[in-house]
Amino acid sequence: MINISNNIEKTPEMEKYEEETGKKAIWRGILTESYKRWLKGEKV
């Protein structure tokens, strides 16, 4: 895992999200709303 900020580490799920969507899972040290919706199974 890659340490992004103090509390967030990049997980394999985040890497999969970024690869599938071309979007970042973390922006300015916080999880993106789009990533959170993707985790719940919603279409992004």
N, CA, C and O atoms as a GROMACS GRO file, in nm:
protein
  176
    1MET      N    1   0.083  -0.119   0.000
    1MET     CA    2   0.000   0.000   0.000
    1MET      C    3   0.088   0.125   0.000
    1MET      O    4   0.199   0.124   0.053
    2ILE      N    5   0.036   0.229  -0.059
    2ILE     CA    6   0.108   0.356  -0.066
    2ILE      C    7   0.043   0.452   0.031
    2ILE      O    8  -0.078   0.471   0.029
    3ASN      N    9   0.124   0.513   0.118
    3ASN     CA   10   0.072   0.609   0.215
    3ASN      C   11   0.049   0.742   0.145
    3ASN      O   12   0.144   0.804   0.096
    4ILE      N   13  -0.076   0.788   0.140
    4ILE     CA   14  -0.113   0.911   0.072
    4ILE      C   15  -0.111   1.029   0.168
    4ILE      O   16  -0.057   1.135   0.136
    5SER      N   17  -0.168   1.013   0.284
    5SER     CA   18  -0.173   1.120   0.383
    5SER      C   19  -0.157   1.058   0.520
    5SER      O   20  -0.116   0.943   0.532
    6ASN      N   21  -0.189   1.133   0.622
    6ASN     CA   22  -0.173   1.083   0.758
    6ASN      C   23  -0.258   0.960   0.786
    6ASN      O   24  -0.211   0.868   0.853
    7ASN      N   25  -0.380   0.956   0.736
    7ASN     CA   26  -0.472   0.849   0.773
    7ASN      C   27  -0.514   0.758   0.658
    7ASN      O   28  -0.573   0.652   0.683
    8ILE      N   29  -0.484   0.794   0.535
    8ILE     CA   30  -0.534   0.718   0.421
    8ILE      C   31  -0.419   0.647   0.351
    8ILE      O   32  -0.318   0.708   0.316
    9GLU      N   33  -0.435   0.516   0.332
    9GLU     CA   34  -0.339   0.439   0.256
    9GLU      C   35  -0.409   0.386   0.132
    9GLU      O   36  -0.524   0.342   0.138
   10LYS      N   37  -0.339   0.390   0.020
   10LYS     CA   38  -0.396   0.343  -0.106
   10LYS      C   39  -0.409   0.191  -0.103
   10LYS      O   40  -0.311   0.120  -0.082
   11THR      N   41  -0.530   0.143  -0.124
   11THR     CA   42  -0.559   0.000  -0.118
   11THR      C   43  -0.570  -0.058  -0.259
   11THR      O   44  -0.579   0.016  -0.357
   12PRO      N   45  -0.569  -0.190  -0.270
   12PRO     CA   46  -0.589  -0.253  -0.401
   12PRO      C   47  -0.724  -0.214  -0.464
   12PRO      O   48  -0.734  -0.204  -0.586
   13GLU      N   49  -0.827  -0.193  -0.380
   13GLU     CA   50  -0.957  -0.151  -0.433
   13GLU      C   51  -0.947  -0.013  -0.498
   13GLU      O   52  -1.006   0.012  -0.603
   14MET      N   53  -0.871   0.077  -0.435
   14MET     CA   54  -0.853   0.210  -0.492
   14MET      C   55  -0.780   0.203  -0.625
   14MET      O   56  -0.815   0.274  -0.719
   15GLU      N   57  -0.679   0.119  -0.633
   15GLU     CA   58  -0.606   0.104  -0.759
   15GLU      C   59  -0.696   0.047  -0.868
   15GLU      O   60  -0.687   0.088  -0.983
   16LYS      N   61  -0.783  -0.048  -0.832
   16LYS     CA   62  -0.877  -0.105  -0.929
   16LYS      C   63  -0.974   0.002  -0.977
   16LYS      O   64  -1.001   0.011  -1.097
   17TYR      N   65  -1.026   0.083  -0.885
   17TYR     CA   66  -1.117   0.193  -0.920
   17TYR      C   67  -1.049   0.288  -1.019
   17TYR      O   68  -1.108   0.325  -1.121
   18GLU      N   69  -0.926   0.328  -0.988
   18GLU     CA   70  -0.854   0.423  -1.073
   18GLU      C   71  -0.828   0.364  -1.211
   18GLU      O   72  -0.834   0.435  -1.312
   19GLU      N   73  -0.798   0.234  -1.216
   19GLU     CA   74  -0.773   0.169  -1.344
   19GLU      C   75  -0.901   0.158  -1.427
   19GLU      O   76  -0.898   0.182  -1.548
   20GLU      N   77  -1.012   0.122  -1.362
   20GLU     CA   78  -1.139   0.104  -1.434
   20GLU      C   79  -1.198   0.236  -1.481
   20GLU      O   80  -1.251   0.244  -1.592
   21THR      N   81  -1.191   0.339  -1.398
   21THR     CA   82  -1.260   0.464  -1.429
   21THR      C   83  -1.170   0.573  -1.484
   21THR      O   84  -1.218   0.665  -1.551
   22GLY      N   85  -1.041   0.565  -1.457
   22GLY     CA   86  -0.950   0.672  -1.497
   22GLY      C   87  -0.958   0.792  -1.404
   22GLY      O   88  -0.902   0.897  -1.433
   23LYS      N   89  -1.028   0.775  -1.291
   23LYS     CA   90  -1.043   0.883  -1.193
   23LYS      C   91  -0.962   0.850  -1.068
   23LYS      O   92  -0.928   0.734  -1.045
   24LYS      N   93  -0.932   0.952  -0.989
   24LYS     CA   94  -0.858   0.933  -0.865
   24LYS      C   95  -0.953   0.897  -0.752
   24LYS      O   96  -1.063   0.951  -0.742
   25ALA      N   97  -0.910   0.804  -0.666
   25ALA     CA   98  -0.989   0.765  -0.550
   25ALA      C   99  -0.969   0.865  -0.436
   25ALA      O  100  -1.057   0.883  -0.352
   26ILE      N  101  -0.852   0.928  -0.433
   26ILE     CA  102  -0.820   1.024  -0.328
   26ILE      C  103  -0.783   1.157  -0.393
   26ILE      O  104  -0.702   1.161  -0.486
   27TRP      N  105  -0.843   1.264  -0.344
   27TRP     CA  106  -0.814   1.398  -0.395
   27TRP      C  107  -0.794   1.490  -0.277
   27TRP      O  108  -0.881   1.504  -0.191
   28ARG      N  109  -0.679   1.553  -0.272
   28ARG     CA  110  -0.644   1.645  -0.163
   28ARG      C  111  -0.654   1.580  -0.026
   28ARG      O  112  -0.694   1.644   0.071
   29GLY      N  113  -0.619   1.453  -0.020
   29GLY     CA  114  -0.614   1.384   0.109
   29GLY      C  115  -0.745   1.327   0.159
   29GLY      O  116  -0.752   1.277   0.271
   30ILE      N  117  -0.852   1.334   0.077
   30ILE     CA  118  -0.980   1.276   0.119
   30ILE      C  119  -1.032   1.183   0.009
   30ILE      O  120  -0.998   1.199  -0.108
   31LEU      N  121  -1.114   1.087   0.048
   31LEU     CA  122  -1.175   0.997  -0.050
   31LEU      C  123  -1.278   1.074  -0.132
   31LEU      O  124  -1.354   1.154  -0.078
   32THR      N  125  -1.281   1.049  -0.262
   32THR     CA  126  -1.376   1.118  -0.349
   32THR      C  127  -1.515   1.057  -0.335
   32THR      O  128  -1.530   0.939  -0.304
   33GLU      N  129  -1.616   1.139  -0.358
   33GLU     CA  130  -1.755   1.092  -0.352
   33GLU      C  131  -1.779   0.986  -0.459
   33GLU      O  132  -1.853   0.890  -0.437
   34SER      N  133  -1.718   1.004  -0.576
   34SER     CA  134  -1.734   0.908  -0.684
   34SER      C  135  -1.679   0.772  -0.644
   34SER      O  136  -1.740   0.669  -0.675
   35TYR      N  137  -1.567   0.770  -0.576
   35TYR     CA  138  -1.509   0.643  -0.528
   35TYR      C  139  -1.600   0.578  -0.424
   35TYR      O  140  -1.617   0.456  -0.426
   36LYS      N  141  -1.657   0.657  -0.336
   36LYS     CA  142  -1.746   0.602  -0.233
   36LYS      C  143  -1.869   0.538  -0.298
   36LYS      O  144  -1.914   0.432  -0.254
   37ARG      N  145  -1.924   0.603  -0.402
   37ARG     CA  146  -2.039   0.546  -0.473
   37ARG      C  147  -2.000   0.417  -0.544
   37ARG      O  148  -2.076   0.320  -0.545
   38TRP      N  149  -1.881   0.415  -0.603
   38TRP     CA  150  -1.831   0.296  -0.672
   38TRP      C  151  -1.819   0.180  -0.575
   38TRP      O  152  -1.851   0.066  -0.609
   39LEU      N  153  -1.772   0.207  -0.453
   39LEU     CA  154  -1.759   0.101  -0.352
   39LEU      C  155  -1.895   0.041  -0.317
   39LEU      O  156  -1.904  -0.079  -0.290
   40LYS      N  157  -1.999   0.123  -0.318
   40LYS     CA  158  -2.134   0.075  -0.285
   40LYS      C  159  -2.196  -0.002  -0.401
   40LYS      O  160  -2.302  -0.064  -0.386
   41GLY      N  161  -2.131   0.001  -0.517
   41GLY     CA  162  -2.181  -0.073  -0.632
   41GLY      C  163  -2.258   0.012  -0.731
   41GLY      O  164  -2.312  -0.040  -0.829
   42GLU      N  165  -2.263   0.142  -0.709
   42GLU     CA  166  -2.333   0.229  -0.802
   42GLU      C  167  -2.248   0.250  -0.927
   42GLU      O  168  -2.125   0.240  -0.922
   43LYS      N  169  -2.313   0.279  -1.037
   43LYS     CA  170  -2.242   0.305  -1.162
   43LYS      C  171  -2.179   0.444  -1.157
   43LYS      O  172  -2.243   0.541  -1.117
   44VAL      N  173  -2.054   0.451  -1.199
   44VAL     CA  174  -1.982   0.580  -1.196
   44VAL      C  175  -1.964   0.629  -1.337
   44VAL      O  176  -1.906   0.735  -1.358
   0.00000   0.00000   0.00000
